[in-house]
Amino acid sequence: MSYEVTATRRRPQQFGDLVGQEFVAETLKNSIKSGKIAHAYLFSGPRGCGKTSTARILAKALNCQNGPTDQPCGTCSNCQEITKGTSLDVIEIDGASNTSVENIRQIKDEVLFPPSNSKYKIYIIDEVHMLSTSAFNALLKTIEEPPPYVIFIFATTELQKVPATIKSRCQQFNFRLVAVDKVKQCLAEAAAELGIQADDEALFWIARESTGSMRDAYTLFDQVVAFSDGHITYEKIRDKLGLVGIDRLNSVFEACAQNRTADVIGLLDEFLQAGVSIEQLISNCADYLRSLLLIKNGVKKESLLGNSAERYSNVVLGAWNTVQIERALSIYLQLYRDIRYSLSPRYELELAFSRLCWLGSYVSNAEVKKAIDAAQGLLMGSGGVSAPVSTPSAQTAQPQMAQPNAAQPVPQQTQPVQSNQTTPSGMNPIPAGMPRLSMLDELIAKEQAGISDEESGENAPPFLNGGPLPPEQSVAAPIAENAHPAELDERLKLHIPLENVTDDGHVVPTVDIPSSATGYSENPDAEEGDEGWSNMDAPPDDDYYPVEADFSEQAEEYENAASAEGTESAPVQLQDTLVTATGQTISIAQLRGQITANLAVTDGFAASNVEKTGLWVVSDNTVNTTVETAYDLSLIEKKKDVIAAELSNACGRPMQFNVALKEIKSQENAAPVEIPLQVNILVNAFKGTIVAGKM
């Protein structure tokens, strides 16, 4: 007798022989027992799961000489002919090669004749979805009202391609993939029939590779039997078919978990040199990572893992968590899709394994959120901000300031902080979960009490519990109790006559801005007028700007300024010129310009501070000058050493640089000054006070 492949030799001959299709078998058996036999059946499902075999079993059950019966004998002439495929009344048609209307017309002509020696004439059309639309339409009337002795059995792997008009005329049965453990059991029985010894691990691998198809499992089993020499082992399958194997995968993934990139690349080269294809290696890695993920989630079923859970590396399981293994699995699934269009599949594979070497540092977005939530909890527990508790009855509750721990220093505040403030329903001054500013607590309390700014006093500070002061006041004297910030420095305060203040405290600007003869506004800061060009489109002529020779005319001003600052007991010797390190004699104004230019290159902040200074008075090895505001004084004090060093370099000898605050003369007899409208708007908007500046 000629050789017969396992898939054909072990084809099911009874309903009880169907593996994994118990629902279909029981339904068909009950319909035959009750005599409720349909005129058309539609079997759908993946390849190799028993659709055609079930159609033949149904044909034998209906045409058996002892039937119709749910247990065909298999020995009568009708059963033997159907098994061999020689029955005249059971016609098997390949839908892929008989797709035209002419083939369907032939069927319509044949159904007019009754069966020759059987009870039913049965048409089995395999891959029925391959029929053309015209062929389907021509078949509609026949399968809807066929003769009582005609039965149609359709089989397809792509049910979605079958028209709905065909589906509605048939009883549909969906075949399922066969479980791995059942496939393994069938393979063990096949090996026992052949007298071949087979290891469970090898049979599990064959069953998993079949992906639920019995025909694929038997086909792969025959291939393995051919090179196993009577004993099927996993090692033989791995070496002959170019697989990686669980042991090799453990070694390469342990190297990845331990961040040994060089060893990983070396192992990959060994695998590829041994004949393992890149696609197969990626597939094995994906299976390995899937099994690790199942083990991490507590799944130990051997039929799902393909191996016992003890065979997987504990090093890898301990190094990576579930999220990291999921990330690794997604990398290889995407890698399998990318290598099709890659410049070099090997480069893609090496890159994927290189990424696995730092997988231990991967943190998912969910873990980042958990860490932030945990940090927020620690902050709340250590005196931070208490997050609001979201409840259905109080969804608008605002966060409250938590009391600091006793072990932490508490910063002193000028006024007590009311930390337990609540806001009325519908009022949300601070978003939920944001830190609460202490300076806003009393403002919120005042707003809740309905107290306006006028009722609380016009001299009330804008920030009751702190907040930044204006720059000019940040270096001034400490704030007296209940003192307005504008009262700190009277020399910088803008005086407004009482006749320009209304009863309600508002300032009425009255000063008129002078204009030139040409109609342009004059520069109010000019001491001798601005010659009417401050708002002109074109600048003045070059003769407006003084030349370097004119700087000598300022010597008299320096002498007058120095004489006013000198003491009666020890008059100061003034200098109007200096000799630089290069031997050049320059004026004081030129020295200032040179220092500013040099600092502009090396230290821009120092150069800008020098620009704010007044007249320079040189006495021996000291330069004395003044600034107008305390804020400028604090800034220039920080750059004093830098400016002194630049002076020393320019003069060729050690020089000192002293800065003092300029005294402002009393403005009691000064003419009223009008506050610009823009400044008045800013003052009212920010609830501030003008403390410095020129009008």
Secondary structure, 3 states (H helix, E strand, C coil): CCCCCHHHHCCCCCHHHCCCCHHHHHHHHHHHHHCCCCCEEEEECCCCCCHHHHHHHHHHHHHCCCCCCCCCCCCCHHHHHHHHCCCCCEEEEECCCCCCHHHHHHHHHHCCCCCCCCCCEEEEEECHHHCCHHHHHHHHHHHHCCCCCEEEEEEECCHHHCCHHHHCCCEEEECCCCCHHHHHHHHHHHHHHHCCEECHHHHHHHHHHCCCCHHHHHHHHHHHHHHHCCEECHHHHHHHHCCCCHHHHHHHHHHHHCCCHHHHHHHHHHHHHCCCCHHHHHHHHHHHHHHHHHHHCCCCCHHHHCCCHHHCCHHHHHHCCHHHHHHHHHHHHHHHHHHHHCCCHHHHHHHHHHHHHCHHHCCCHHHHHHHHHHHHHHHHHCCCEECCCCECCECCCCCEECCCCCCCCCCCCCCCCCCCCCCCCCCCCCCCCCCCCHHHHHHHHHHHHCCCHHHHCCCCCCCCCCCCCCHHHCCCCCCCCCCCHHHCCCCCCCCCCHHHECCCCCECCCCCCCECCCCCECCCCCCCCCCCCCCCCCCCCHHHCCCHHHHHHHHHHHHHHHHHHCCCCCCCCCECEEECCCCCEEEHHHHHHHHHHHHHHHCHHHHHHHHCCCCCEEECCEEEEEECCHHHHHHHHHCHHHHHHHHHHHHCCCCEEEEEECCCCCCCCCCCCCCCHHHHHHHHHHCCCCCCCCC
